[in-house]
Amino acid sequence: MKVQYRACKKCKRLTPEKTCPIHPDEKTTTEWFGFLIITEPEFSAIAKRAGISEPGMYAIKVRQ
């Protein structure tokens, strides 16, 4: 079965849930484009530039 990921509008974290696990009051959307997989944010220049401090999957662009 195919998993449809949704992006948090606040932190851009990808999740299959309808609410963000980090921001429970924030709804997620299916309107996102591209993604990053960050495993070690403390050593990643891309994670630092994107403001990501937790490992996980993140959308590059989220439509509000």
LUMPA-508199 format. One record per residue: residue number from 1; residue in one letter; z, y, x of N, C-alpha, C, O in turn. Coordinates in nm, 4 decimals. Each point is the difference from the previous one (the first is absolute). Last residue first. Example, Ala and Ser with C-alpha at 12.3 -4.5 7.8 and 13.67 -1.06 7.14 Angstrom:
SITE   num   residuo       n.zz       n.yy       n.xx      ca.zz      ca.yy      ca.xx       c.zz       c.yy       c.xx       o.zz       o.yy       o.xx
SITE     2         s     0.7080    -0.2250     1.2850     0.0060     0.1190     0.0820     0.0730     0.1090    -0.0770     0.0169     0.1108     0.0509
SITE     1         a    -0.0239    -0.6828    -0.0219     0.0000     0.1190    -0.0890     0.0000     0.1200     0.0900     0.0665    -0.0019     0.1036
end
This chain:
SITE   num   residuo       n.zz       n.yy       n.xx      ca.zz      ca.yy      ca.xx       c.zz       c.yy       c.xx       o.zz       o.yy       o.xx
SITE    64         q     0.1359     2.6994     0.0950     0.1150     0.0399    -0.0809    -0.0386     0.0001    -0.1450     0.0826     0.0308    -0.0858
SITE    63         r    -0.2745    -0.3229     0.5151    -0.0386     0.1007    -0.0998     0.1192     0.0261    -0.0907     0.0582    -0.0926    -0.0566
SITE    62         v    -0.0773    -0.0773     0.5822     0.0463    -0.0340    -0.1346    -0.0411     0.1125    -0.0935     0.0289     0.1169     0.0255
SITE    61         k    -0.1416    -0.3337     0.5057    -0.0148     0.1084    -0.0954     0.0411    -0.0493    -0.1378    -0.0409    -0.1080    -0.0426
SITE    60         i     0.1238    -0.1690     0.4103    -0.0396     0.1180     0.0757    -0.0106     0.1210    -0.0923     0.0441     0.1096     0.0345
SITE    59         a     0.2955    -0.5420    -0.1019    -0.1321     0.0523    -0.0364    -0.0302     0.1214     0.0867     0.0909     0.0750     0.0359
SITE    58         y     0.2404    -0.4942     0.1075    -0.0064     0.1351    -0.0544    -0.1441     0.0389    -0.0298    -0.0917    -0.0343     0.0746
SITE    57         m     0.4683    -0.4015     0.0637    -0.1387     0.0374    -0.0281     0.0003     0.1352    -0.0711     0.0775     0.0225    -0.0930
SITE    56         g     0.3160    -0.1890     0.4545    -0.0559    -0.0334    -0.1301    -0.1458     0.0370    -0.0107    -0.0635     0.0367     0.0989
SITE    55         p     0.5573     0.1079     0.1958    -0.1141    -0.0914     0.0023    -0.0489    -0.0314    -0.1418     0.0790    -0.0008    -0.0944
SITE    54         e     0.1577     0.4758     0.2190     0.0343    -0.1370    -0.0401    -0.1225    -0.0900     0.0095    -0.1097     0.0441    -0.0342
SITE    53         s     0.0989     0.4310     0.1186     0.1108    -0.0460     0.0831     0.0437    -0.1430    -0.0318     0.0836    -0.0561     0.0707
SITE    52         i    -0.5139     0.4580    -0.1130     0.0504    -0.1297    -0.0476     0.1087    -0.0484     0.0943    -0.0206    -0.0060     0.1213
SITE    51         g    -0.2969     0.4068    -0.1175     0.1368     0.0196    -0.0469     0.0630    -0.1265    -0.0546     0.0858     0.0067    -0.0881
SITE    50         a    -0.5306     0.0805     0.3065     0.0036    -0.0127    -0.1457     0.1404     0.0207    -0.0569     0.0164     0.0053    -0.1218
SITE    49         r    -0.0864     0.0018     0.5930    -0.0858     0.1048    -0.0554     0.0031    -0.0009    -0.1538    -0.0055     0.1056    -0.0630
SITE    48         k     0.2365    -0.4466     0.2929     0.0648     0.1299     0.0242    -0.0813     0.1126    -0.0615     0.0557     0.0908    -0.0616
SITE    47         a    -0.2394    -0.5223     0.0491     0.1150     0.0097    -0.0908     0.0712     0.1343     0.0177     0.0417     0.0614    -0.0982
SITE    46         i    -0.3902    -0.1577     0.3962    -0.0537     0.0203    -0.1352     0.1138     0.0155    -0.1003    -0.0053     0.0874    -0.0864
SITE    45         a     0.1070    -0.2004     0.5306    -0.0408     0.1409    -0.0075    -0.0538     0.0319    -0.1393     0.0197     0.1106    -0.0503
SITE    44         s     0.3410    -0.5075     0.1874    -0.1346     0.0284    -0.0510    -0.0268     0.1502    -0.0091     0.0721     0.0727    -0.0683
SITE    43         f     0.3455    -0.3256     0.1807    -0.0936    -0.0041     0.1121    -0.1420     0.0396    -0.0398    -0.0906    -0.0049     0.0831
SITE    42         e     0.4574    -0.0184    -0.3985     0.0562     0.0765     0.1112    -0.0920     0.0043     0.1225     0.0156     0.0872     0.0855
SITE    41         p    -0.1140    -0.3454    -0.4902    -0.0246     0.1433    -0.0121     0.0531     0.0825     0.1164    -0.0537     0.1067     0.0296
SITE    40         e    -0.1088    -0.6138    -0.1217     0.1004     0.0601     0.0879    -0.0185     0.1515     0.0009    -0.0614     0.0537     0.0921
SITE    39         t    -0.2003    -0.3083    -0.3926     0.0996    -0.1021     0.0318     0.1124     0.0546     0.0861     0.1156    -0.0387    -0.0175
SITE    38         i    -0.5270     0.2024    -0.3540     0.0858     0.0448     0.1090     0.1084    -0.1051     0.0230     0.0777    -0.0302    -0.0905
SITE    37         i    -0.5823     0.1051    -0.1554     0.1097    -0.0961     0.0096     0.0787     0.0390     0.1248    -0.0505    -0.0090     0.1119
SITE    36         l    -0.3000     0.2871    -0.4673     0.0520    -0.0257     0.1341     0.1058    -0.1082    -0.0109     0.0766    -0.0036    -0.0963
SITE    35         f    -0.5301     0.1777    -0.2326     0.1408    -0.0307     0.0231     0.0284    -0.0259     0.1474    -0.0892    -0.0333     0.0781
SITE    34         g    -0.2898     0.2388    -0.5081     0.0319    -0.0371     0.1377     0.1468    -0.0336     0.0182     0.0843     0.0437    -0.0783
SITE    33         f    -0.1506     0.2010    -0.3596    -0.1143    -0.0330     0.0842     0.0472    -0.0300     0.1419     0.0768     0.0771     0.0577
SITE    32         w     0.0960    -0.0370    -0.6316     0.0232     0.0257     0.1410    -0.1190    -0.0505     0.0810    -0.0806    -0.0793    -0.0487
SITE    31         e     0.2787     0.0639    -0.4650    -0.1000     0.0927     0.0539     0.0335     0.0364     0.1441     0.0569     0.1059     0.0264
SITE    30         t     0.2110    -0.3663    -0.3371    -0.1047    -0.0852     0.0571    -0.1101     0.0851     0.0628    -0.0963    -0.0539     0.0546
SITE    29         t     0.6469     0.1704    -0.1154    -0.1334     0.0143    -0.0557    -0.0967    -0.0969     0.0673     0.0217    -0.0425     0.1135
SITE    28         t     0.5576     0.1340    -0.2247    -0.1086    -0.0276     0.0943    -0.1343     0.0114    -0.0723    -0.0058     0.0020    -0.1229
SITE    27         k     0.5196     0.2468     0.0434    -0.0972    -0.0996    -0.0444    -0.1074    -0.0185     0.1070    -0.0216     0.0872     0.0841
SITE    26         e     0.5553     0.0782    -0.0316    -0.1411     0.0368     0.0166    -0.0913    -0.1147    -0.0454     0.0174    -0.1141     0.0429
SITE    25         d     0.4702     0.1012    -0.0121    -0.0352     0.0923    -0.1083    -0.1478     0.0387     0.0029    -0.0480     0.0665    -0.0918
SITE    24         p     0.2541    -0.3535     0.4298    -0.0039    -0.0667    -0.1318    -0.0386     0.0911    -0.1161    -0.0472    -0.0482    -0.1029
SITE    23         h    -0.0366     0.0317     0.6396     0.0262     0.1081    -0.0959    -0.0077    -0.0577    -0.1418    -0.1053     0.0088    -0.0632
SITE    22         i     0.0588    -0.3149     0.4106     0.0744     0.1020     0.0741     0.0425     0.1145    -0.0926     0.1113     0.0515     0.0113
SITE    21         p    -0.3852    -0.4113    -0.1706     0.1287    -0.0573     0.0400     0.0882     0.1003     0.0754     0.1222    -0.0144     0.0010
SITE    20         c    -0.4950     0.1369    -0.3936     0.0156    -0.0102     0.1452     0.1354    -0.0612     0.0355     0.1010     0.0376    -0.0597
SITE    19         t    -0.3755    -0.1520    -0.4014     0.0829     0.1062     0.0571     0.0175    -0.0262     0.1489    -0.0075    -0.1142     0.0455
SITE    18         k    -0.2532    -0.1802    -0.2962    -0.0360     0.1244    -0.0688     0.0872     0.1173     0.0426    -0.0314     0.1148    -0.0313
SITE    17         e    -0.1083    -0.5604     0.3504     0.0866     0.0431    -0.1106    -0.0475     0.1310    -0.0619    -0.0796     0.0725     0.0598
SITE    16         p    -0.0940    -0.3064     0.3418    -0.0585    -0.0511    -0.1242     0.0786     0.0449    -0.1247    -0.0431    -0.0253    -0.1125
SITE    15         t    -0.0146     0.3116     0.5860     0.0843    -0.1015    -0.0617    -0.0719    -0.0544    -0.1240    -0.0791     0.0722    -0.0605
SITE    14         l     0.0485     0.3115     0.5140    -0.0699    -0.0902    -0.0913     0.0939    -0.1104    -0.0467     0.0748    -0.0581     0.0786
SITE    13         r     0.0100     0.5951     0.0929     0.0242    -0.1418     0.0291    -0.0696    -0.0860    -0.1055     0.0039     0.0321    -0.1187
SITE    12         k     0.0303     0.4691     0.1544    -0.1257    -0.0721     0.0203     0.0177    -0.1484     0.0361    -0.0958    -0.0648     0.0421
SITE    11         c     0.4170     0.4418    -0.1807     0.0003    -0.0479     0.1396    -0.1253    -0.0797     0.0381    -0.0164    -0.0353     0.1168
SITE    10         k     0.0525     0.2559    -0.5587     0.0842     0.0794     0.0893    -0.0126    -0.0435     0.1466    -0.0254     0.0836     0.0868
SITE     9         k    -0.1901    -0.3010    -0.4623    -0.0560     0.1341     0.0103     0.0774     0.0867     0.0990    -0.0513     0.1012     0.0478
SITE     8         c    -0.0231    -0.6472    -0.0404     0.0986     0.0996    -0.0413    -0.0612     0.1381     0.0212    -0.0608     0.0258     0.1039
SITE     7         a    -0.2427    -0.4707    -0.1904     0.0555     0.0903     0.1005     0.1001     0.0961    -0.0631    -0.0230     0.0535    -0.1084
SITE     6         r    -0.1848    -0.5883     0.0175     0.0132     0.1341    -0.0547     0.0687     0.0855     0.1056     0.0796    -0.0511     0.0786
SITE     5         y    -0.3734    -0.4549    -0.1125     0.1024     0.0867     0.0559    -0.0074     0.1382    -0.0616    -0.1071     0.0491    -0.0358
SITE     4         q    -0.0336    -0.5616    -0.1190    -0.0462     0.1383    -0.0051     0.1139     0.0887     0.0497     0.1040     0.0127    -0.0647
SITE     3         v    -0.2543    -0.5556     0.1383     0.1089     0.0960    -0.0176    -0.0597     0.1401     0.0004    -0.0754     0.0354     0.0907
SITE     2         k    -0.1374    -0.5447    -0.2223    -0.0129     0.1226     0.0768     0.1152     0.0953    -0.0325     0.0323     0.0225    -0.1167
SITE     1         m    -0.0533    -0.5783     0.1010     0.0000     0.1173    -0.0830     0.0000     0.1246     0.0881     0.0743     0.0069     0.0979
end
